[in-house]
Amino acid sequence: MPRILQADVEEVKSRTNIADIVGERVALKSAGVGSMKGLCPFHDEKSPSFHVRPQVGYYHCFGCGASGDVYSFLREMDHVSFTEAVERLAGRIGYALHYEDGGAAPETSGRSRLYAANTAAGEYFRRQLLSPEAESARRFLGERGFDAGAAAHFGVGYAPRGWENMTKALIAEGFTRDELTAAGLVSAGQRGVYDRFRGRVVWPIRDVTGQTIGFGARMLYDDDQGPKYLNTPETPIYKKAQVLYGLDLAKRDIARGDPRRVVVVEGYTDVMACHLAGVTTAIATCGTAFGAEHIKVLRRVMGDDSAAGEVVFTFDGDEAGQKAALRAFSEDSRFTAQTFVAVAPDGLDPCDLRLQRGDAAVRGLMDAKLPMFEFAIDRKLAGYDLATVEGQVGALRAAAPIVGAIRDELLRPGYERVLARRLGMDPTAVRQQVQREMRGAREPQSPQASAPAPAVGEPETITRVRLADLPRTAEVALERDALMGVLQYGHRIDQAVMARALAEPFRHPGLEAVRESVASVADRTRVGWATAAADAVREPYRSLAGELLMMPFPARDEAGALASAADLCRRLILRSIEREKNELLGAVQRVPADSDGGRALRMRLRDVDVERLRFVES
C-alpha cells in the first residue's frame, strides 16, 4: 500500500483539534490554562486524570500513563492502523492526501471497509423506505407516531424481501462478499451468502462518533420465521456490550445538561419517542442487558466524577421490566451519578406513553422517578405479607442485602430508616441485619503473593519515573517548571533565549533526559515538535515527559503563562551564569593576576557580568 506523504500527515494533524476528537468519546472540562480533563477512556477511574492540551495536540493520563497524539488516540480507541487514522481525519476535514511515488489514494482496507460497507447499507435501506414495497414499514412507523421527518432524523430504513437485494446493490458499489460477511450484513448458507436483514424495518446503530457500525431490525410480516428483533452479529467494529443506540445523538445534550442526565430506555422506538418529546438524552442497549461496559462508555460521556449527574432507567411495568431494573441495580454502584428508575403508572413504555398521552407525559415521566435503591427495596418487599411478623422478617432478610450494598456511608443510614418505615420495624433491628449482611458479604483477604522474579533472559518491568517521584527542592522545581513551560509554550518563546536556557545539563537525571530530548529538536516552532520530543525521551523517563507536557501550567491566563515560561528560561540562564561566575572567581584565586591566564579570566568575568546584567534587566 502506498505510504502517505509525511508532509500530509503533519498537515492533517495540524488542522485537527485533538479536543474535538477526544471530546466525541470523553466529556472534557477546563483544567487550567490551555488544558482540559476528563475520565480516562483507557482505564476505570472515579475522578478525572486524563488531560488534553489542544495547542500541543497531545493527551496524557496521570493515572495509567497513556499518552500520545490524535493518531495514537484513534488507533487505541478504534483499533485502526496508522494509515486508516490519517485517512479518517483527512476525510473529516476534506483534505486530499498524497502518497509516495505519486501513488493514488488506496481504497483502504480492514476496518475502514467495514465502516464504509455499513454506511453504504444504511443509505440503501433509507432509499428502500420510499419504495412501494415498504408500505408496511411506513405504516408500522406511522402507527407509532413517527413521520417521514422522524424516520430521516434517525436514519430508519427498510430491508426489502428477497435473498440478495442488498448484496447485489453493495457489490455493484465495489464491495466484496467477504467484506459484507465481515461487516455482518450477510449470512452464509449452503448456496452462498444472502441478506441478513429481509422484510424488516431497520435502524442504523452508530458509535459515539456517528459512524454506522451495525443495524437493528424488526419483523413486519407474519411469515417471517426469524426473531422479532434481529441485530448485527459481533464484528470487529460492532460489540453489543459496548454499543448504546442513540448515544451519537444524545451525547451533546448529555454533556451540556445541568444536571447531566442520561435516560436509559429499552428499545429503538422508545429512544425515538423520547427524543421527539424533548427528552434528548435517551439511549438504549442493542439486543443485550445493560452492563458494566455500557457504564464505562456512559461515564466517559457524562464526565461522571461527582454525584451531581443522574442516570434514569425507564422500564416496562411488567415483570420482565422489573427484572431489567433489578439487573441494572446490580451495576448501580459503578456510577458516581445518582441513579433512578422511572416507570409509568400504567406500565406504558415511552413510545406508547407518547402515543396515548402526548409529549408532555413523556417529559413528566422524569418527574416521577424513584431512586434506584428505593425501587429495588420496594420490588423485594412486594413479595411479602407485611401485615404478619413472618412476612416482615422475610422481607427484611430479602431487602437487607440491597441496603448493605450501598457503599456511600452517608446514604446507607438513610435507607436503613426507609426500610424500617416500609416494614414497620424497629430501626435498630434493621440496622443490625444490614450490618450482618455486610459482614457476610466481605470475603477474607488472601495473603498477597510475592511477585515472581523474571525468568533468565526476560526483560524486567520498567519502573517509570513520575512527577510525584521528584525531590522537593528549589533546584528541581526550577528545572521542572521550566521544562513544563518550554514543552507547552516553547513555540512562542524567543528561540535564542530558549536555546541558551537548555544549553547546560540539569541536576536531576529524569529532567536531564527530558532536556536532552527537547534540546535536540532542530525546529521548536513547527506543529507537533513537543509531542515528538516527549515521545523520544528514553525510558524510564518518557512518562515524566508526558506529564510535563500535560500538567496544567500555573498561570491565570495564556499571556501570564507565556511571561512565566519566558521568565523560567531566564532563571535557568542566570543559574548557569552564576555557576560559571563562581567557577571563574575560584580560578582567578589560583592564577597570577599579571599572567595571560589571569587577564583572560578577568576579561571573561567582565563579559559574564555584562551577560548577567542583560538577563536581569530583560
Secondary structure, 3 states (H helix, E strand, C coil): CCCECHHHHHHHHHHCCHHHHHHCCCCCEECCECCEEECCCCCCCCCCCEEEECCCCEEEECCCCCEECHHHHHHHHHCCCHHHHHHHHHHHHCCCCCEHHHCCCCCCCCHHHHHHHHHHHHHHHHHHCCCHHHHHHHHHHHHCCCCHHHHHHHCCEEECCCCCHHHHHHHHCCCCHHHHHHCCCEEEECCEEEECCCCEEEEEEECCCCCEEEEEEEECCCCCCCCCEEECCCCCCCCCCCCEECHHHHHHHHHHCCCCEEEEECCHHHHHHHHHHCCCCEEEECCCCCCHHHHHHHHHHHCCCCCCCEEEEECCCCHHHHHHHHHHHHCHHHCCCEEEEECCCCCCCHHHHHHHHCHHHHHHHHHHCEEHHHHHHHHHHCCCCCCCHHHHHHHHHHHHHHHHCCCCCCHHHHHHHHHHHHHCCCHHHHHHHHHHHHHHHCCCCCCCCCCCCCCCCCCCCCCCCCHHHCCCCHHHHHHHHHHHHHHHHHHHCCHHHHHHHCCCCCCCHHHHHHHHHHHCCCCCCCCCHHHHHHHCCCCCCHHHHHHHHHCCECCCCHHHHHHHHHHHHHHHHHHHHHHHHHHHHHHHHHCCCCCHHHHHHHHHHHHHHHHHHHHHHC
